[in-house]
Amino acid sequence: WSSDVCSSDLGVNYKMALVTDRSRYILPQSYFGVSHGHIAELKLESGTVSAQIEPWSRTDTFAKISEFLPEQNKVRLSNGREYTYKALVMSTGFNHTSEHIEGLKELEHTPQSNVFVHAIDNKERLDRNYYHGWNHTNGDMICYSPKFPYKGEGSDFYALYYEHFLRQDILQGRAAKNARIQFWTPNKEIFKFGYANEVALEECRKRGIEVFFGWEMIKVGTNAHGQKIATFRNVDTNQVIEKDFFSAVINPPSKPHQELLDSGIATAEGLVDVNPYTLQHKRFENVFAFGDCIGVETTRTQTAAIHQSPVIQHNLKQFMEGRDLNAIYDGYTFLPFLLGHSYATNFQHLYNYEPHSLNHLIPQYGLFARWYFGRMMKSQMAMGEKFTSFKKTHGPPHYKWNPRYVPLEHNDYLQSRNIPLSEVRMFEPKVRVAHEEHH
């Protein structure tokens, strides 16, 4: 949202300092469409960060927070600067690079290796990844997703899409009949959302895609004969195996930032310990967080982060004014489900993996799935583009005006799920405390 967090009641402009390690961002929603030519490459990047910040606010680009000091309300930056804050909003994501699997960085840069890494970090990677899933002529293609939680949850299952390519290649004689698609993961499911997981597994069964749960990829490389080898460890038995392959499309593990682990703000997993409904920290009342880094039970997608943004914006202003945090995030997220080169559907759920009313609205085959593929690509791209545009707005979901929120006692989501307010209201608002003390 726009950096001038204004209070109409108090007539105050709260200055904001934005710290980021880059000046513009790769849009997650555009990644897949751009990498395979469905969307123009110019749609890949966001507007510049400076275009979204009011001139009286501070911007520290190409820097990151190297030390969090929540007890002192301070942060120290990698460029040597230090900030003292009244409130801190975090969206740090994960440390997500190919270096987290031994040998992967070297192998993905080897010409003609047919090994691709899904990491949404720069345009150069998109150039290298144009042929991911293509030109698989024989043997096994490994599709790998890392241990939960990770960047790309709900958006990195492309095995069905690749199978569609391979099926056509085999029919046309471009690939041998022994060519197969395999899906490997240390997790025990493709999606944590049970409904989506069942649908995906059934599709894999129908199409002959082999699924291997409970196997962590720890190394890739080539043997003395130039054959590509992946080393896996079984998460239950610690058994280590070597697996030869011809192609690989790998989402590397997401690791927590060390400065978060050292801060006391994060859990042992490195996730920011926020209240799932208000996105306020459970111990530090002036710390808020959204995006991949938060420790809540929902599928981590860019759509989820976008839907968390108005909750953060409203509750931050409420906190600064000493009022009740009454904006509630219900866990909503959207999972694109790619079924082939030109057909798709989606999954949508709330907290506790409760299906959303529009979940799996589009059937998996036929005219509707074909129509939806193009529509989903465009709508997802437009959502990300609008969220990070050059225009200063009030932010999602309305952009031109801020949403209004009812008092917590009347919130439909909390009432319908019988969620007690004690699970929502972590700290008593200062206005209420002052009112009670006055009486």
Residue, then its C-alpha position, 0 to 999 in steps of 0.5 A: w500500500s501507499s507509504d503514507v499511513c494516514s490517520s483521519d481521526l488524528g490528522v497524522n502522517y506516519k512516516m515509513a522506512l522501506v528496507t528491501d534488497r532490490s529495487r523491483y520484484i519478479l512477479p510470482q504470478s507471471y513466472f510460469g506464463v513468462s517462462h513458457g511464452h504465454i505472457a510477454e516478458l515485459k510483464l515479469e517485473s514490478g514497478t520500481v519501489s521508489a515509485q510507490i513511496e511518498p517523498w517524505s518516507r525513507t527508502d533503503t534499497f539494496a540493503k537488508i535487515s541484518e539484526f532485529l532487536p525487538e526488545q529495543n524497537k530497533v533494526r540494524l541494516s547491512n549498510g550500517r544504518e539503524y532504525t528505531y520504530k514504533a511499528l515494524v511490518m515484515s515480509t522477509g520471505f525465505n532464503h531460497t536458492s539452488e545452493h541448498i542442494e549440493g551440486l545443483k547450482e553447477l549442474e543448472h548452469t551446465p549447457q544442455s544439462n536439461v536441469f532447471v531450477h524454479a526460483i523467482d529471483n531474476k530475469e536471467r533465470l527466466d531466459r534459462n528456464y524457457y525450455h523447462g519440461w520440454n525436450h525430455t526424450n528418454g528416461d526419467m524426468i524428476c519434478y521435485s518439491p522441497k519440505f514444507p514450508y517453502k516458497g512456491e507452495g501450491s504453485d510449483f506442481y507442473a508434473l501434469y503440464y509436463e506429461h501433456f508435452l511428453r505424451q505428444d512427443i511420444l506420439q510424434g516420435r520425438a521421445a522414446k516410450n520409456a520416457r516418464i515423469q516422476f514427482w519426488t518430495p520429502n513431504k507425504e503429500i503434494f498439497k497440504f489441502g487434502y481435497a487438492n491432494e486427492v485430485a492431483l494424485e488421481e490425475c497422476r495415477k491416470r497419466g502414469i506419473e510416478v509419485f515418491f513421497g518421503w524422499e529428500m534430494i540432497k545432491v545432484g551431479t554426474n558420474a564418471h560416464g556423464q550420467k546425471i545422478a540425484t541422491f535422495r535420503n528417506v526421511d523415515t529410514n535415513q536410507v540413501i539412494e542414487k537415482d539416474f535421470f535425464s531431465a530435472v525440474i527442481n524447486p530447491p529448499s526454502k530456509p529461514h533467514q538466520e537473522l530471524l532465527d537469532s531475533g526471538i521474533a521467529t519460531a524454531e522453524g524460522l517463521v514469524d510467530v503471528n496471530p493467524y487472524t490479525l497478523q500481529h506478533k504474539r509477543f511483540e505487539n508492535v510487530f506485524a508480518f505477512g507473506d511466506c514468512i508467517g507461521v500460519e496454516t495456509t498454502r503460501t502463495q502470492t494471492a495469500a499475501i495480497h489478501q493479507s495486505p489490507v488486514i495488515q494495513h488496517n490493523l497497523k493503523q488501529f494499533m498506532e491509534g491504540r484501537d482494537l485490531n478488528a481486520i481478520y484474515d480468514g486464511y484465503t489462498f488460491l492454487p493454480f492447477l495446471l493440467g496441460h499446455s492449454y487447460a487448467t483449473n484451480f483450488q481455493h481454501l481458507y484456514n484449516y484447509e476448508p474449501h472456499s465456495l469457489n474451490h475447483l469451480i472449473p472442470q478439469y477437461g473440455l472447453f471450460a478448462r481450455w477457456y480457463f487456462g488463458r483467463m487464469m494466466k491473465s487474471q493472475m498476472a493482472m493481480g500481481e501487476k496491480f499489487t506492485s504497480f507504479k500507482k499509489t493506491h489504498g491497496p487491495p482489495h479495492y485499491k481506490w478506497n479502504p475496506r471497513y471492518v466490523p467490531l470483532e464481536h460481530n465478525d461473521y468468520l469468527q462467529s461461524r467458526n466459534i473462534p473465541l475472541s481470546e484467540v484473536r485479541m492478544f493485547e488489550p487496545k490502549v483506548r479501551v484500557a484508558h476508558e476502563e481506567h477513567h471509569 
